[in-house]
Amino acid sequence: MTNSVAFPRSVILQALAISSTVSVFLTKTGAEDTLGQAVCPSFSCGHLQDIHNPFRLRGDPPGCGVQEYELVCSDDQAIIQVNTGRYFITNISYPDSVFWVVDASLDNSSCPIPERNQHPYIHILRSDYMFLLYMRTVKWAAFVSCSRMMKDNLIYKPVACRSTNTSFVYVLSTMQSYQVQNVEPSCGYLAMTPLGSWGPGPNDYYSTYDYEDIVKFMRDGFAFRFPFPAPEWTYPWILKTCLKNSRSDFHEQMSSSSIQNKISVIFAIDVRFLGCVKNNSLSDYTKLYWAVLVIVSAISIMKLIIVEKFLQMQLALGPTRFAYTDITAITSHFRDKLGQGGYGSVYKGVLPGDIHVAIKMLVSSMSNGEEFISEVSSIGSIHHVNVVRLVGFCSEEMRRALVYEYMPHGSLEKYIFSPEKSFSWDKLNQIALGIARGIDYLHRGCDMQILHFDIKPHNILLDSDFTPKVADFGLAKLYPRDNSFLPVSAARGTVGYIAPEMVSRSFGAISSKSDVYSFGMLLLEMAGGRRNVDPQASRSQTYYPSWVYNQLSRQEVGGISEVVGIHQVERKLCIVALWCIQMKPDDRPAMSEVLDMLEAGIDGLEMPPEPFFCGDEFAPAADSSVLSEISTFPE
């Protein structure tokens, strides 16, 4: 995946860099200023007197004012169009670069609610240049429609005149309550409106308002800031606004999979950003500084392109793509947390039809998307009884989630290390066979061989029937099936399960035999009910695999019994495990051969050669400095 996007990514970034550098030093064109500094007569409308730049009246010459600030004077009311809405201008303050508006749709309504979202500056203007049109408010109210009454939630204030017997309309006005992820699952979002010019005072920051209060705010209107003049202290704010709008345009227009179209979009958005910079009277030094900033920002955007391009190819292969609002609803606003690890948290959720799922929310620090792409590409199209199924995924900017089938019995780890014997030997043998079948399918059953690189009890999940399923593919890699040598840049896996060749190539080449080694260590733990490597143990303690080998070699009964019957399973698991953990990959069996050994009886199983590590003097220390412990999955 990395190689396939390297060239397009390089081309786009070079194009962006050249465009930004050249455009920054473009000179302004004479006396023609985009803000419309030509000499134009002022005008009046109703009680508003001496209206001038940046406003213009419909029908004025092109050089007067700014097109986006064009007014219509009707019935002594100055009307401005913002997005699809019409607003009455009630006051203009040129020294403060602010004007006040009231939604025109409220004029004749006895039970008003906003007909549209009163968004701030994003998507407000239509030209190639972005002019600041920014709401001066810190508090908003949201209108929602719910399928049931909200009797116990005091934040939800009823709008009785808009409610029916089956649909209940409410207004929310506490800070953050209007965000989609905070809305009750039975409610649908209608619209949002600002409250006042600057919002409530400090004492009202967390207060709520009844519908009648909200109507009063709406009829009083709210304030917009316009870009005339632009004092020095506003530069960082201006440029942050320009950049935010450029990002928004980027996400809207980068829908085509054509690299040529993507380059065209990059150029167009870059010109808009620099037009915004140029038209706010910044010095050449400041322009150069922020041009560098937008290039750095573009690099992070390119990471999103990599993931998006991959997801477009993945859509036809099975897993469903969910919106982040879907994830919020499925998890009931992330109420039931199952676990947490280095790569994120896992929550329980329910899909329509009462289908239970486990949703893994990836932390934002994994912004390059590698772990996300590894999991989706590895198991996105796999359907095997012993491999956990990926139901769907979510990717919206840096918010990413993976939706898996829910495993009610959690991980194998909590059963095999329990003081009580959780499974009979027959059941343990069945579980070992299931894990082996899952790994063998990954190695041989797909068009590309999938190497897991992190087989351990924690990553084996158990369904309602205790059927084992291989899970957590964050470190997995896909390779052609005929590859004998696999390039891996760094050690991958977990202490106690990682194959020697993953740490040092002197032991041999990395291959599917690396997963065989990890499976062997897992088998030993299943048979003995104890961990192979204990980081807390002293170096004088005997290494557990070495102890098992010595017990089997000396034909001692002890913990590894020779009694005919069920304990033969224990002996078989240990012999197979010792074959799997041979130091050199060439000495280990393939996963298909391991499966044959597990399906056969104890008769005919030969003892393997003595592994290099066996000996009472060897006790490996758990050095986590060169290994990466991967994420926790639900229990």
C-alpha positions as CSV (number, residue, x, y, z in Angstrom):
1,M,0.0,0.0,0.0
2,T,2.8,2.4,0.8
3,N,4.6,1.9,-2.5
4,S,1.4,2.4,-4.5
5,V,0.8,5.9,-3.2
6,A,4.4,7.2,-2.8
7,F,4.7,8.7,-6.3
8,P,1.3,10.5,-6.4
9,R,1.9,11.8,-2.9
10,S,5.3,13.2,-3.9
11,V,3.9,14.8,-7.0
12,I,1.0,16.5,-5.2
13,L,3.3,17.8,-2.4
14,Q,5.8,19.2,-4.9
15,A,3.0,20.9,-6.8
16,L,1.6,22.4,-3.6
17,A,5.1,23.6,-2.5
18,I,5.9,25.3,-5.9
19,S,2.4,26.8,-6.1
20,S,2.6,28.2,-2.5
21,T,6.1,29.6,-2.9
22,V,5.4,31.3,-6.2
23,S,1.9,32.6,-5.3
24,V,3.2,34.2,-2.0
25,F,5.3,36.7,-3.9
26,L,2.7,37.7,-6.5
27,T,2.3,41.4,-6.4
28,K,-1.0,43.1,-5.9
29,T,-2.6,44.5,-9.0
30,G,-2.3,48.3,-8.9
31,A,-5.0,50.2,-7.2
32,E,-7.6,47.5,-7.7
33,D,-8.1,45.9,-4.3
34,T,-10.4,42.9,-3.9
35,L,-12.0,44.7,-1.0
36,G,-13.3,47.2,-3.4
37,Q,-11.3,50.3,-2.5
38,A,-12.5,52.3,-5.5
39,V,-14.2,55.6,-4.8
40,C,-17.9,54.8,-4.5
41,P,-20.7,56.8,-3.0
42,S,-22.1,55.7,0.3
43,F,-25.8,54.9,0.5
44,S,-28.6,54.6,3.1
45,C,-31.4,52.1,3.8
46,G,-34.0,52.8,6.4
47,H,-32.4,53.8,9.7
48,L,-28.9,52.7,8.5
49,Q,-27.0,55.7,7.2
50,D,-23.6,56.2,5.4
51,I,-23.3,52.5,4.3
52,H,-20.0,51.9,2.4
53,N,-17.2,49.4,1.9
54,P,-17.2,46.5,2.2
55,F,-20.9,46.7,1.6
56,R,-22.4,47.4,-1.8
57,L,-25.9,47.9,-3.1
58,R,-27.3,45.7,-5.8
59,G,-26.7,47.4,-9.2
60,D,-23.5,49.2,-8.0
61,P,-20.5,49.1,-10.4
62,P,-18.2,46.1,-10.1
63,G,-15.5,48.1,-8.4
64,C,-17.7,49.1,-5.5
65,G,-17.7,47.0,-2.3
66,V,-17.5,43.2,-2.1
67,Q,-19.9,40.9,-3.9
68,E,-20.4,38.8,-0.8
69,Y,-21.6,41.9,1.1
70,E,-24.1,43.0,-1.5
71,L,-27.3,44.3,0.1
72,V,-30.9,44.6,-1.1
73,C,-32.9,47.5,0.3
74,S,-36.5,46.5,0.6
75,D,-39.2,48.3,2.6
76,D,-36.5,50.3,4.4
77,Q,-34.8,47.0,5.5
78,A,-31.2,46.2,4.5
79,I,-31.1,42.5,3.6
80,I,-28.0,40.4,3.1
81,Q,-27.8,36.8,1.8
82,V,-25.6,34.4,3.9
83,N,-25.5,30.8,2.5
84,T,-29.2,30.2,1.6
85,G,-30.6,32.5,4.3
86,R,-31.8,36.1,4.2
87,Y,-31.0,38.4,7.1
88,F,-32.1,41.9,8.1
89,I,-29.1,44.1,9.1
90,T,-30.1,46.0,12.2
91,N,-26.8,47.9,12.9
92,I,-23.3,48.5,11.5
93,S,-20.2,49.5,13.4
94,Y,-17.3,50.3,11.2
95,P,-14.8,50.9,14.0
96,D,-15.4,47.4,15.4
97,S,-15.8,45.8,11.9
98,V,-19.1,44.3,13.1
99,F,-22.7,44.3,11.8
100,W,-25.8,42.8,13.5
101,V,-28.4,40.7,11.7
102,V,-31.8,39.0,12.4
103,D,-33.0,36.0,10.6
104,A,-35.7,37.3,8.1
105,S,-37.6,34.0,8.4
106,L,-38.6,34.8,12.0
107,D,-40.6,37.9,11.0
108,N,-44.1,36.5,10.8
109,S,-43.8,33.2,12.7
110,S,-45.6,32.7,16.0
111,C,-43.6,29.6,16.8
112,P,-40.2,30.2,15.2
113,I,-37.3,27.7,14.9
114,P,-34.4,28.2,12.6
115,E,-35.1,27.0,9.0
116,R,-31.4,26.3,8.6
117,N,-28.1,26.1,10.5
118,Q,-26.7,29.5,11.4
119,H,-23.2,28.4,10.7
120,P,-20.2,30.7,11.3
121,Y,-17.7,31.6,8.6
122,I,-17.3,28.2,6.8
123,H,-18.8,27.9,3.3
124,I,-20.3,31.4,3.5
125,L,-18.7,33.0,0.5
126,R,-18.7,32.0,-3.1
127,S,-15.8,33.8,-4.8
128,D,-12.2,32.6,-5.3
129,Y,-11.3,34.7,-2.3
130,M,-12.3,34.0,1.3
131,F,-13.5,37.1,3.2
132,L,-14.0,36.9,6.9
133,L,-17.6,36.6,8.0
134,Y,-17.4,35.4,11.5
135,M,-20.1,35.2,14.2
136,R,-19.3,36.8,17.5
137,T,-20.8,34.3,19.9
138,V,-19.6,31.6,22.2
139,K,-22.9,29.9,22.9
140,W,-25.5,28.2,20.7
141,A,-28.8,26.5,20.9
142,A,-29.8,23.3,19.1
143,F,-33.3,22.2,18.1
144,V,-33.9,18.4,18.0
145,S,-36.8,16.2,17.2
146,C,-37.2,13.1,19.4
147,S,-39.3,9.9,19.0
148,R,-40.0,9.8,22.8
149,M,-40.5,12.3,25.5
150,M,-37.4,13.5,27.5
151,K,-39.0,13.6,30.9
152,D,-35.8,12.9,33.0
153,N,-33.4,15.1,31.1
154,L,-33.6,18.7,32.3
155,I,-31.4,19.9,29.5
156,Y,-34.1,19.2,27.0
157,K,-36.5,22.2,27.0
158,P,-39.8,21.4,25.2
159,V,-41.0,23.3,22.1
160,A,-44.7,22.5,22.7
161,C,-46.0,24.4,19.6
162,R,-43.9,22.3,17.3
163,S,-44.5,18.9,19.0
164,T,-47.0,16.2,18.1
165,N,-48.2,12.9,19.7
166,T,-45.4,11.0,17.9
167,S,-42.7,13.7,17.5
168,F,-41.3,15.8,20.3
169,V,-39.3,18.9,19.6
170,Y,-36.8,20.2,22.2
171,V,-34.2,23.0,22.4
172,L,-30.8,22.5,24.1
173,S,-28.6,25.4,25.1
174,T,-25.9,24.2,27.5
175,M,-22.3,24.4,26.4
176,Q,-21.4,21.5,24.1
177,S,-24.9,20.0,24.3
178,Y,-25.6,20.9,20.7
179,Q,-22.9,18.6,19.4
180,V,-24.1,15.6,17.6
181,Q,-22.3,13.1,19.9
182,N,-24.1,14.5,22.9
183,V,-27.7,14.2,21.5
184,E,-29.8,11.3,22.8
185,P,-30.0,8.3,20.4
186,S,-33.8,8.7,20.0
187,C,-33.4,12.3,18.8
188,G,-32.6,13.8,15.4
189,Y,-30.8,17.0,14.8
190,L,-32.9,19.9,13.3
191,A,-30.9,23.1,13.3
192,M,-28.7,25.4,15.4
193,T,-28.8,29.1,16.2
194,P,-26.4,31.4,18.1
195,L,-27.4,33.1,21.3
196,G,-26.6,36.8,21.2
197,S,-23.5,38.7,20.1
198,W,-21.1,37.5,22.7
199,G,-23.1,34.9,24.4
200,P,-24.0,34.8,28.2
201,G,-21.8,36.0,30.9
202,P,-19.6,33.8,33.1
203,N,-22.4,33.1,35.6
204,D,-24.6,31.8,32.7
205,Y,-22.0,29.6,31.1
206,Y,-23.6,26.3,32.0
207,S,-27.2,27.6,32.4
208,T,-30.1,26.4,30.2
209,Y,-32.8,28.5,28.6
210,D,-36.5,27.8,28.0
211,Y,-37.9,28.1,24.5
212,E,-39.3,31.5,25.2
213,D,-35.8,32.8,26.1
214,I,-34.3,31.3,23.0
215,V,-36.9,33.0,20.8
216,K,-36.0,36.3,22.5
217,F,-32.3,35.7,21.6
218,M,-33.3,34.9,18.0
219,R,-35.4,38.0,17.6
220,D,-32.6,40.2,19.0
221,G,-30.2,38.7,16.4
222,F,-26.4,38.2,16.5
223,A,-23.3,39.9,15.2
224,F,-21.0,39.2,12.2
225,R,-17.4,40.5,11.9
226,F,-16.3,41.8,8.4
227,P,-12.7,42.3,7.2
228,F,-12.4,46.1,7.2
229,P,-10.0,47.1,8.6
230,A,-7.6,44.3,9.7
231,P,-5.4,45.4,12.6
232,E,-2.1,43.7,13.3
233,W,-3.3,41.7,16.3
234,T,-5.9,39.9,14.1
235,Y,-3.3,38.3,11.7
236,P,-3.0,34.9,13.5
237,W,-6.8,34.7,13.7
238,I,-7.2,35.7,10.1
239,L,-4.7,33.1,8.9
240,K,-6.2,30.4,11.1
241,T,-9.6,31.2,9.6
242,C,-8.2,31.1,6.0
243,L,-6.5,27.7,6.7
244,K,-9.7,26.2,8.2
245,N,-11.8,27.2,5.2
246,S,-9.1,25.8,2.9
247,R,-9.3,22.5,4.7
248,S,-13.0,22.4,4.5
249,D,-12.9,23.1,0.7
250,F,-10.3,20.3,0.4
251,H,-12.5,17.7,2.0
252,E,-15.5,18.7,-0.1
253,Q,-13.7,18.5,-3.4
254,M,-11.3,15.6,-3.0
255,S,-13.9,13.0,-4.1
256,S,-12.3,12.0,-7.4
257,S,-9.8,9.1,-7.4
258,S,-7.9,10.7,-10.3
259,I,-4.5,12.0,-9.3
260,Q,-4.7,14.7,-12.0
261,N,-8.0,16.0,-10.5
262,K,-6.5,16.0,-7.0
263,I,-3.5,18.1,-8.2
264,S,-6.0,20.6,-9.8
265,V,-7.9,20.8,-6.5
266,I,-4.7,21.4,-4.6
267,F,-3.8,24.3,-6.8
268,A,-7.2,25.9,-6.7
269,I,-7.4,25.6,-2.9
270,D,-3.8,26.9,-2.5
271,V,-4.7,30.0,-4.6
272,R,-7.7,30.7,-2.5
273,F,-5.7,30.4,0.7
274,L,-3.0,32.8,-0.6
275,G,-5.7,35.1,-1.9
276,C,-7.1,35.3,1.6
277,V,-3.6,36.0,2.9
278,K,-2.9,38.6,0.3
279,N,-6.2,40.5,0.8
280,N,-5.7,40.9,4.5
281,S,-2.6,43.2,4.0
282,L,0.1,40.9,5.5
283,S,3.8,41.6,5.0
284,D,5.8,39.4,2.6
285,Y,7.6,37.9,5.6
286,T,4.4,36.9,7.2
287,K,3.1,35.5,3.9
288,L,6.2,33.4,3.5
289,Y,5.9,32.1,7.1
290,W,2.3,31.1,6.6
291,A,3.0,29.6,3.2
292,V,5.4,27.2,4.9
293,L,2.7,26.5,7.5
294,V,0.2,25.6,4.8
295,I,2.7,23.2,3.2
296,V,3.2,21.5,6.5
297,S,-0.5,21.3,7.0
298,A,-0.9,19.8,3.5
299,I,1.4,17.0,4.5
300,S,-1.0,15.9,7.2
301,I,-3.8,16.2,4.7
302,M,-1.9,13.9,2.3
303,K,-2.0,11.3,5.0
304,L,-5.8,11.5,4.9
305,I,-5.6,11.0,1.1
306,I,-3.7,7.7,1.6
307,V,-6.3,6.3,3.9
308,E,-9.2,7.6,1.7
309,K,-7.8,6.1,-1.5
310,F,-7.4,2.8,0.2
311,L,-10.9,2.9,1.6
312,Q,-12.4,3.6,-1.9
313,M,-10.8,0.4,-3.1
314,Q,-12.0,-1.5,0.0
315,L,-15.7,-0.5,-0.3
316,A,-16.6,-3.4,-2.7
317,L,-14.9,-6.0,-0.5
318,G,-17.4,-6.3,2.3
319,P,-17.1,-4.2,5.5
320,T,-19.5,-1.4,5.9
321,R,-18.3,2.2,6.2
322,F,-19.9,4.0,9.1
323,A,-20.1,7.7,9.8
324,Y,-18.8,8.9,13.1
325,T,-22.4,9.8,14.1
326,D,-23.3,6.2,13.4
327,I,-20.5,5.0,15.7
328,T,-21.8,7.4,18.4
329,A,-25.3,6.0,18.1
330,I,-24.2,2.4,17.9
331,T,-22.2,2.7,21.2
332,S,-24.9,4.8,22.9
333,H,-22.4,7.6,23.2
334,F,-19.6,5.3,24.3
335,R,-21.2,4.2,27.5
336,D,-20.0,0.5,27.7
337,K,-16.2,0.4,27.7
338,L,-14.8,-3.1,27.3
339,G,-11.1,-2.3,27.5
340,Q,-8.2,0.1,26.7
341,G,-4.7,-0.2,25.3
342,G,-1.9,1.5,23.5
343,Y,-3.9,1.8,20.3
344,G,-7.2,3.0,21.7
345,S,-10.3,2.0,23.6
346,V,-12.9,-0.6,22.9
347,Y,-16.6,-0.1,23.4
348,K,-19.6,-2.4,23.1
349,G,-22.3,-1.5,20.6
350,V,-25.5,-2.7,19.1
351,L,-26.4,-2.6,15.4
352,P,-30.0,-2.7,14.1
353,G,-31.3,-6.2,14.4
354,D,-29.8,-6.5,17.9
355,I,-26.4,-7.5,16.5
356,H,-23.7,-6.9,19.2
357,V,-20.3,-5.5,18.1
358,A,-17.1,-4.4,19.6
359,I,-15.9,-1.0,18.4
360,K,-12.2,-0.2,18.6
361,M,-11.6,3.6,18.6
362,L,-8.0,4.3,17.5
363,V,-6.2,7.1,19.3
364,S,-5.4,10.2,17.3
365,S,-1.6,9.8,17.8
366,M,-1.8,7.0,15.2
367,S,-2.6,9.7,12.6
368,N,-0.6,8.1,9.8
369,G,-3.2,5.4,9.5
370,E,-0.8,2.5,9.3
371,E,-2.4,0.4,12.0
372,F,-5.9,1.2,10.7
373,I,-4.9,0.2,7.1
374,S,-3.2,-3.0,8.4
375,E,-6.4,-4.2,10.1
376,V,-8.8,-3.3,7.3
377,S,-6.6,-4.7,4.6
378,S,-5.8,-7.9,6.5
379,I,-9.3,-9.0,7.5
380,G,-11.6,-6.8,5.5
381,S,-12.6,-9.6,3.2
382,I,-11.9,-12.7,5.3
383,H,-14.7,-14.9,6.4
384,H,-13.4,-17.9,8.5
385,V,-14.8,-19.4,11.6
386,N,-11.5,-19.0,13.4
387,V,-10.8,-15.4,12.4
388,V,-12.6,-12.5,14.0
389,R,-14.9,-10.8,11.5
390,L,-14.5,-7.1,10.6
391,V,-18.1,-5.8,10.4
392,G,-17.2,-2.3,9.4
393,F,-15.0,0.8,9.9
394,C,-15.1,4.6,10.3
395,S,-12.7,7.1,9.0
396,E,-13.5,10.8,9.3
397,E,-10.4,13.0,9.2
398,M,-8.3,11.7,12.2
399,R,-11.2,9.9,13.9
400,R,-11.0,6.2,13.0
401,A,-12.8,3.2,14.4
402,L,-12.9,-0.6,13.6
403,V,-16.2,-2.5,14.2
404,Y,-15.8,-6.2,15.0
405,E,-18.2,-9.0,15.8
406,Y,-18.6,-9.1,19.6
407,M,-17.0,-12.0,21.5
408,P,-18.9,-12.5,24.7
409,H,-16.3,-14.7,26.4
410,G,-13.4,-12.3,25.9
411,S,-9.9,-13.4,25.4
412,L,-8.2,-16.8,26.0
413,E,-5.8,-15.2,28.4
414,K,-8.2,-14.9,31.3
415,Y,-9.0,-18.7,31.1
416,I,-5.6,-20.4,30.7
417,F,-3.9,-18.4,33.5
418,S,-6.8,-18.8,35.9
419,P,-6.0,-20.8,39.1
420,E,-9.1,-23.0,38.3
421,K,-8.9,-25.3,35.4
422,S,-11.4,-23.6,33.0
423,F,-11.3,-26.2,30.2
424,S,-11.0,-30.0,30.0
425,W,-8.0,-31.3,28.0
426,D,-10.3,-32.3,25.1
427,K,-11.7,-28.7,25.0
428,L,-8.2,-27.3,25.2
429,N,-7.2,-29.5,22.3
430,Q,-10.2,-28.2,20.3
431,I,-9.3,-24.6,21.0
432,A,-5.7,-25.3,19.9
433,L,-6.9,-26.8,16.7
434,G,-9.2,-23.8,16.0
435,I,-6.4,-21.3,16.5
436,A,-4.1,-23.4,14.2
437,R,-6.8,-23.5,11.5
438,G,-7.2,-19.8,11.7
439,I,-3.5,-19.1,11.4
440,D,-3.1,-21.6,8.6
441,Y,-6.0,-19.9,6.7
442,L,-4.2,-16.6,7.0
443,H,-1.0,-18.1,5.6
444,R,-2.5,-20.2,2.8
445,G,-6.2,-19.5,2.3
446,C,-6.1,-16.0,0.8
447,D,-4.7,-14.5,-2.4
448,M,-2.0,-12.8,-0.3
449,Q,-0.5,-14.5,2.7
450,I,-1.3,-12.6,5.9
451,L,1.3,-12.7,8.7
452,H,-0.1,-11.8,12.1
453,F,3.1,-11.1,14.0
454,D,1.4,-11.0,17.4
455,I,-0.1,-14.4,18.2
456,K,-0.7,-14.5,22.0
457,P,-3.5,-15.5,24.4
458,H,-4.7,-11.9,24.6
459,N,-5.4,-11.8,20.8
460,I,-7.4,-15.0,20.8
461,L,-11.1,-14.2,21.4
462,L,-13.8,-16.7,22.3
463,D,-17.4,-16.6,21.1
464,S,-20.5,-17.8,22.9
465,D,-19.5,-21.4,22.2
466,F,-15.9,-20.9,23.1
467,T,-14.9,-21.1,19.5
468,P,-11.5,-19.4,19.2
469,K,-10.9,-16.5,16.8
470,V,-7.6,-14.9,15.9
471,A,-8.0,-11.1,16.4
472,D,-6.1,-7.8,16.5
473,F,-4.3,-7.4,13.2
474,G,-2.7,-4.1,14.0
475,L,0.8,-5.5,13.4
476,A,-0.2,-7.8,10.5
477,K,1.4,-7.6,7.0
478,L,0.3,-8.8,3.6
479,Y,2.8,-10.5,1.3
480,P,2.7,-12.5,-2.0
481,R,2.3,-16.2,-1.2
482,D,5.5,-17.1,-3.1
483,N,7.7,-14.7,-1.1
484,S,10.4,-16.6,0.9
485,F,12.0,-13.5,2.3
486,L,9.8,-10.8,3.8
487,P,11.1,-7.3,4.4
488,V,10.2,-6.0,7.9
489,S,11.8,-2.8,9.0
490,A,11.5,-3.2,12.8
491,A,10.8,-5.8,15.5
492,R,7.1,-6.5,15.8
493,G,5.3,-8.5,18.5
494,T,5.2,-9.0,22.2
495,V,7.8,-10.1,24.7
496,G,7.6,-13.9,25.3
497,Y,6.0,-14.6,21.9
498,I,8.2,-12.9,19.4
499,A,10.3,-15.1,17.1
500,P,14.1,-14.8,17.4
501,E,14.6,-13.7,13.8
502,M,12.3,-10.8,14.4
503,V,14.9,-9.4,16.7
504,S,18.1,-10.5,14.9
505,R,18.4,-11.7,11.3
506,S,21.3,-13.9,12.3
507,F,18.7,-16.5,13.3
508,G,17.2,-16.6,9.8
509,A,14.7,-14.9,7.5
510,I,11.3,-13.6,8.6
511,S,8.5,-15.7,7.2
512,S,5.3,-17.4,8.1
513,K,7.5,-19.5,10.5
514,S,7.6,-16.4,12.7
515,D,3.9,-16.9,13.5
516,V,4.5,-20.6,14.0
517,Y,7.0,-19.7,16.8
518,S,4.5,-17.4,18.5
519,F,1.8,-20.2,18.3
520,G,4.3,-22.6,19.9
521,M,4.8,-20.3,22.9
522,L,1.0,-20.0,23.1
523,L,0.6,-23.8,23.1
524,L,3.1,-24.1,26.0
525,E,1.1,-21.6,28.0
526,M,-2.2,-23.4,27.2
527,A,-0.7,-26.8,28.3
528,G,1.0,-25.5,31.5
529,G,-1.3,-22.8,32.6
530,R,1.6,-20.4,33.2
531,R,3.4,-17.7,31.3
532,N,6.6,-18.6,29.4
533,V,8.4,-15.3,30.4
534,D,7.7,-13.6,33.7
535,P,9.3,-10.1,33.7
536,Q,9.1,-10.2,37.5
537,A,10.9,-13.5,37.9
538,S,14.6,-13.6,38.9
539,R,17.2,-14.7,36.4
540,S,17.9,-17.8,38.5
541,Q,14.5,-19.3,37.8
542,T,14.4,-22.0,35.1
543,Y,12.9,-20.9,31.8
544,Y,9.6,-22.6,31.4
545,P,10.0,-24.0,27.8
546,S,13.4,-25.4,28.9
547,W,11.8,-27.1,31.9
548,V,9.1,-28.7,29.7
549,Y,11.7,-30.0,27.3
550,N,13.7,-31.5,30.2
551,Q,10.6,-33.1,31.7
552,L,9.7,-34.8,28.4
553,S,13.2,-35.9,27.7
554,R,13.7,-37.5,31.1
555,Q,10.3,-39.3,30.8
556,E,9.4,-38.0,34.2
557,V,5.8,-38.0,35.3
558,G,5.8,-34.7,37.4
559,G,3.7,-32.0,35.7
560,I,3.8,-33.6,32.3
561,S,2.1,-37.0,32.7
562,E,2.5,-40.1,30.7
563,V,-0.7,-41.7,31.9
564,V,-2.8,-43.1,29.1
565,G,-6.0,-41.1,28.5
566,I,-6.8,-37.4,28.6
567,H,-3.3,-36.4,29.8
568,Q,-1.8,-37.5,26.6
569,V,-3.3,-34.3,25.1
570,E,-1.1,-32.3,27.5
571,R,2.0,-34.2,26.3
572,K,1.0,-33.8,22.6
573,L,0.5,-30.0,23.0
574,C,3.9,-29.7,24.6
575,I,5.7,-31.8,21.9
576,V,4.1,-29.8,19.1
577,A,4.9,-26.6,20.9
578,L,8.6,-27.5,21.2
579,W,8.7,-28.2,17.4
580,C,7.2,-24.8,16.8
581,I,9.7,-22.9,19.0
582,Q,12.9,-24.2,17.4
583,M,15.4,-21.3,17.2
584,K,16.0,-21.5,13.4
585,P,12.9,-21.0,11.2
586,D,14.0,-23.8,8.9
587,D,13.8,-26.3,11.8
588,R,10.1,-25.4,12.5
589,P,7.2,-27.0,10.8
590,A,4.8,-25.0,8.5
591,M,1.5,-24.1,10.0
592,S,-0.2,-26.8,7.9
593,E,2.2,-29.4,9.3
594,V,1.4,-28.2,12.8
595,L,-2.3,-28.7,12.1
596,D,-1.6,-32.2,11.0
597,M,0.3,-33.0,14.2
598,L,-2.5,-31.6,16.4
599,E,-5.2,-33.5,14.5
600,A,-3.2,-36.8,14.9
601,G,-2.7,-38.7,18.2
602,I,0.4,-38.8,20.4
603,D,1.6,-42.0,18.7
604,G,4.1,-41.2,16.0
605,L,5.1,-37.8,17.4
606,E,8.8,-37.6,17.7
607,M,10.6,-35.4,20.2
608,P,12.2,-32.4,18.5
609,P,15.9,-31.6,18.7
610,E,17.0,-29.7,21.8
611,P,16.4,-26.0,21.1
612,F,19.3,-23.7,21.5
613,F,17.8,-22.0,24.5
614,C,17.2,-25.1,26.5
615,G,19.4,-25.4,29.6
616,D,19.0,-24.6,33.2
617,E,21.5,-21.7,32.9
618,F,19.3,-19.9,30.3
619,A,16.7,-17.5,31.6
620,P,15.8,-14.7,29.1
621,A,15.1,-11.3,30.5
622,A,12.0,-9.5,29.1
623,D,13.5,-6.5,27.3
624,S,10.6,-4.4,26.1
625,S,12.8,-1.6,24.7
626,V,13.0,-3.1,21.3
627,L,9.6,-4.6,21.1
628,S,6.2,-3.1,20.8
629,E,3.3,-4.3,23.0
630,I,0.2,-4.0,20.9
631,S,-3.3,-2.9,21.8
632,T,-5.7,-4.3,24.3
633,F,-8.8,-5.9,22.8
634,P,-12.1,-6.5,24.6
635,E,-12.5,-9.0,27.3
